[in-house]
Amino acid sequence: MTGPGRQRNSEMPPIGRRMAQLRARRGMTQQVFANRIGRSKSWVDKVERGERHLDRLSVIETVAEVLGVSPEILLTRQVRQPKPTDDVTGAVEQVRAALACYDSPAPGVDEHQPPSPVAAQLKYAWTAYQHAHHPQVLRMLPGLLGDARALAATTRPEHTLDPLVQVYRLTAQVLVKLGEANLAWLAADRAMATATGNPRHTAVAAIPLAQALRALDRGRLATAATLTAVRQLTPPPSHDAAPDDLALTGTLLVEAALSAATCGDATAAHHLADHAARLAELHDTHPDRDSGDLGFGSTVVDLARALIAADLGDNYQAITTHQYATSGDAWRRLPAEHRAAHLIDITRAHLDLGDYPAAGRALVTADRIAPAETRIRPAARAVLTSVLRAGTTSADVTRLAATIGLTRHQT
């Protein structure tokens, strides 16, 4: 039978269709079901026919409870099911094992062996990181760590960044995102030890070290580490400096400013951000600028200023600066990882202002830009939990919560 009524039912939104099927299986009429969930028969009929959307998590949970199923059963055809976190956990354990490996390559390595593929693999891993493909990067890291250590045992590049320093840096930055701050610190410390004696390598290693220390609430140590690395870079960047030098020093100053803000040193934070902004202006106007994976520039400094304001308790200023920094084309040109991570971080200001809808919108936007940032980062889950606790949520936030596997009962 393919009458009009049948056709309409096949086009119903999945959640309405599922609700109708489950209600019918339990022998409940629309009126009985409506009475049990505290709604009208007309409301139930419109949801089941797709004329009304069931988009509030609190209502979905009430409907699910009356039907005797979990909310995920209702949402199963509306959202993609979450991937098991066991994949990420297992990958982190493999990285931990790789960091705990201290064996050295056997002596007598053939000096005429083919060139190592480490450089190409590392470039690919950084590209994956910039696109926030963190599970993929995690799977690559154990092999990269082993290959880079083997390469470092036989050659020490003088004019390029040491691949082992870069691999340790990448490892630390991914681990910070996953809430593994202590393990990230270990990787960053390995990078610093590997870089000893080379100011530029040390400067690169200091970037993840600052991030790991901040994650461990060691803002003063992070500030000291980054400023020490800056002082070792000679000569200091100027109008004649290469764009890579401007980007490296500017990135260190941004990390130092963020670190100073976390320990309440407003004077140092603003001073360092101003210094970074001057370098960013030189960098942005440099004819040969190409900051590579550092992604430095005036917009990056403005995004940092927004987070600095939030750390210092000036949330209105934080949101104003955030809105300005994200309004131009330069924002859209930043790596997906950077944009999504910033949106997650700025939700602190929205939450402190009591603007839970804005916090939810920021999370949803971050998820559209780089899903892994919202779906595997503990920081994103914590923010989403706060938004759910606030009460009503939008349909998009409801779907994101279901995708992550988070319900109001878990908050």
N, C-alpha and C positions, 0 to 999 in steps of 0.2 A: 504494500500500500504506500502510495507516494502523494497523498493529499496535501493541501496547504498546511494543515496542522502539523503533519509529520515533518515537512520541510522546515517549518519554524523551529521545531524541537531540535533538529540536527544542527541548527545554526546558533543555538543557545550558548552563552559563555560557559566554559567547562564547569565553573564552580556552581552555577545555577543548575546545570544538568545533574551534577553529582549530588547536590542537595535534594533534588526531586527523586532521584533513584534511591538514595538511602532512606528518605522519608517513606517512599512506597514500600520498600523491603520491610520496614518496621510496622507496616500496617497503619500508619498515621495519616489521617486526612489532613488537608491543608489547615483546616480550622483547629484541629487538635494540636498540630505542630505549632501553629501560630500562638495558641494559648500558652504552650510550654516555654516558648522563647520570649514571650511578652511582646509580640508584634501582632499586627492585624492580618487577617486572611488575605486581604488585598496585597499587602506587602510581600507575603510569601509567594503569591501567584506571580507578581511582577518580577521577583528575583528569579523564579524558576523559568519564566518565559524570556528572561534577558532584558526586560525593560528597566530593571533597576540593578545597580551594581552592589555586590556584597564586598566592600572594600575596607572595612574597619576590622582590625585584628580582634578587638574586644567582642564584636558581634560574631565574627567567624568562630571564635572560641566558644561562645554561648551556643551557637548552632551545632557545633561539633559535639559539645557535651550532651545536648539533648539527643543527638543522633547516635551517641555512644562510640564516636570515633575520635581520632586525633585531628587537630586542625590541618595537618599535612595531608590527610586523606582528601579533604575538600580541595586543597590547593594543588594536588599532585599533577593535574593536567593544566594548571595555569602557570606554574613556574617550574624552572629546571631544578631537579633535585640536587642537594648539596653533595659535593664530593667528600669522601671520607677523609677526616683529618689525619687518619693513620698514614696516608701517603706523605704528608708534610713531616709528621713526627718521625717516620722512618728515615726520610731523607736527611733530617737534622742529625739523627743518630749516626748516619754514615759520614756526615761532615765532621761530627765530633771524633769519630774513629780516625778519619784522615788527619785531623789536627793532632791526634795523639800518636801519630806514627813518626818515629824518630830515626828510622833506618836511613842510611845514606846509599847512594848508588855505588855499585861495586867498582873498585879501581880498575884502571886499564880500559876506560871507555874509548871506543874508536873515535878519534877526532875527525875522521872522514865520513862519519855516518850522515845520512840525509838530514836536512834541517828539521828541527823540531816543529811540530804543528801548533805549539803552545800559543804563538802570537795570533794565529787565525782563530783558534778556539776561544781565546780570551776576548778577541774582538766580537765574536758571535755572542759570547756570554754577556758582555756589556750591552750589546744591542737588545738581547732578551731582557736584561734588567731594566733598561730604559722603557721598555714596553710593559714592564711589570709582570713578566712571565716568571714569577718567582719559583714556582715548583720546578719548572724546567731548569732554571739556574741552579737550584739546589741539587738536582740530579747530576749536573755537570761538574760541580765543585770538587768532589772527591778525586776524580780523575785529573782535573786541572791542577789541584794541589800537588799531586804526585808528580805530574809531568813538569810543572814549574820548578819543583824542588830538584828534580833530576837535571833540568837545564841549568839552574843556578849553580850546580856543583861543577859544571864544566865550562861555563862562560859567564862573564859579568859585563853586560853592555855599559859603555861609558857615556854614550850620548842619547840613549833612549831610556824610558822608564823600565826598571827591572820588572820582568813579568811576574816574579814571585811576590814582589811588593803589591803589584796590582791585583793578583789573585787573592792575597790575604785581605786587601782592602775590600774587594767585592764580597768576600766571605763575611767579613765583619758587618758590612752595611746590610746584607740580606738578613743576617742573624739579629741585628737590632730590630728590624721590622717585625720579626717573628717573636719578639719578646725574650730572646735568648741573650740578654745583655752580658752576662758573665762569659759566655762562650765567645761573643763578639769581641769582648775586651781581650781575650786570649789571642784571637786572630789578629786584632789590631796591634797588640804588643809584638807578635811575631813579625808583622810588617815593619814596625819601628826597629826591631833588632836587625832585620835583614837590611834595612836602609842605612844603618850606622855608617857614618863617614861620607855620605852623599846627601848634601842639603836638599836637593830637589826630590830625591826619593823619600827623605824624611818628611818633607812637606806633604807629599802625597799620602804617606802613612798616617800623618797626624789628623787627616780628615776623618777617617773612620774611628780613630782613637777618641776624638772629641765626641763623636756621636755615641759611642759605647759608654763613655764616662758620663755623659748627660743622662743616658738611660739608667745609669746607676746612681743618679742624683749626686754626681761629683762634678758640679758645674765649675768650681774653682780650679780643680785639677785640669778640666778640659780647656778652660781659658788659658791656663799657664802653658799647656802643651802646644796649643795652636800658636800662641804668641812667640814661644821659643822657636818654633819652626819658621815663623815669619822672619824673625831676626837673623836666622841662619841663611836666608836667601839674600845673596849679594850679587850685584848691586840692587838696591830697592827699585821696584818698578817705576818707570817714568814715561813721558810721552814717547820716548824712543824704544820702549820695551816691546818685546814680542807679545802678541795677544795671548799666547799660552801662559806666559809669565804673569801677565795681568790677571788671567783667569785663576791661576793657581793661588796667587797671593790673595786675591779678592775672595775666593772660596774659603780660605783659611780665616780671613777676617770676619766673614759671615758666621762661620762656625764659632769663632771666639765671641762674637756679639750675642749669638743665641745662648752660649754657655754662660756669659756674664748675666744675662737676663734671668736664667733659671735660678741663680743665687741672689737675685734682687739688686744687683749692682747696675742701677739705671744709668748712671753717668758713664760707666765703661761701655755698656751695651750701646748707647746712642753714639758715643764717640767712635767706636769700632765700626758701627753701621755706616756712619758718615764717611769714614775712611774707605770702606768697601764701595760706597756709592761713587766716590771720586774715581776709583779704579774702574768701576763699571762704565762710567761715562767715557773714559779713555778707551776701554775695550770695545764699547758699542760703536765708536766712531773710527776704529782702526780699520784701514782698508784691507788688511789680511786676517781679520778676526776669524777664528775657528776654534772654539773652546773645547771641541771634542766631547768627551763624556762628562766634563765638569758642568756644562750648561750654565755658565756664568753670564751675568749681565744686569742691567738696571732693574728689570722686572724681578729677577731672583732676589736682589737686595730689598726691593719693596715687599715681596712676600715674606722675607725674613723680618722686616720691620713690623709687619702685622702680627707675627708670632711673638716677637719681642714685646709688643704692647700687651698682648694677652698674658704673657708670663708676668709682666709687671702690674697686672690688674686693671689696665686701661682698656676695657673691652670695647667700648664705643669707638675708640681710636683704632683698635685692632680691626674691627669690621669695616670702618671707613677706608683704611689703608688696603685691606683685602679687596674690597670692591673696586678700588682704583686700579690695583695691580692686575686684577683679572679681567679688566674691561677691554684690553687692547689685543692686537694681533700677536704681540710678543708672548703673551700668556699661552695662546693656542699653539705656539711653536715650541714650547717647552716639552720635554719628554713626558709621556703619559704617566710614568711613575712619579715624577716630580709634582705634576698637577694633582693627581689623585691623593698623594700623600699630604700635600698642603691642605686640600679640602677636608681631609680627616682631621688634621691637626687644628684647623681653625674652628672646628666645631666646639672646642673648649670655650671660645668666646661666646658663641651662640648659647651654649648651655648656661654659662655664668650669667648671661643676660635674661635667662628664662625663655629664650626664643627657641622652643623645641621644634616647631615646624621648620625653621631655618636650618637647624642642625640636621633634621631628617633630609631636607632637600640637598644639603651639602653631601651627605652620605650617598644618596641616590645618584647624584651627579658624578661623584667619585667612582661609583660602581660602573657607571656607563663608560667612563674613561678607561679605567683599569680594574676589572673585577677582582683580580687577586689581591689588590690593596685592601678592599673591604672584606673579602671573604676568608682571608687567612691571617690578617693582622689582629692581634688581641686588642689593640687600641681602638680599632673600628668596632669590634664587637662590644667593647665597653661603652662606647658612645651610643650605639644602637640600643643597648640595654637601658641607658638613661632616657632615651627618647620613648621607648616603650613604656617605661614606668610613669611617664608624664601623663599617659591616658590615651586620648584619641590620636590616631595616626593616619596618614594618607594612604591611598591604595598602593602607591609606589613603595613606601616604607614597609607596608604590610608584606608586599611581595618580596622585598629584600630580606626581611626578617625570616620569612619562610624559606627562602633560598639558603640562607646561612644555617637554618635549623634552629632558630631562636624564637620562642614564644613567650607571651607575657608570663606564663606560669614558671618560666625559667629565670625570670628577673626578680 
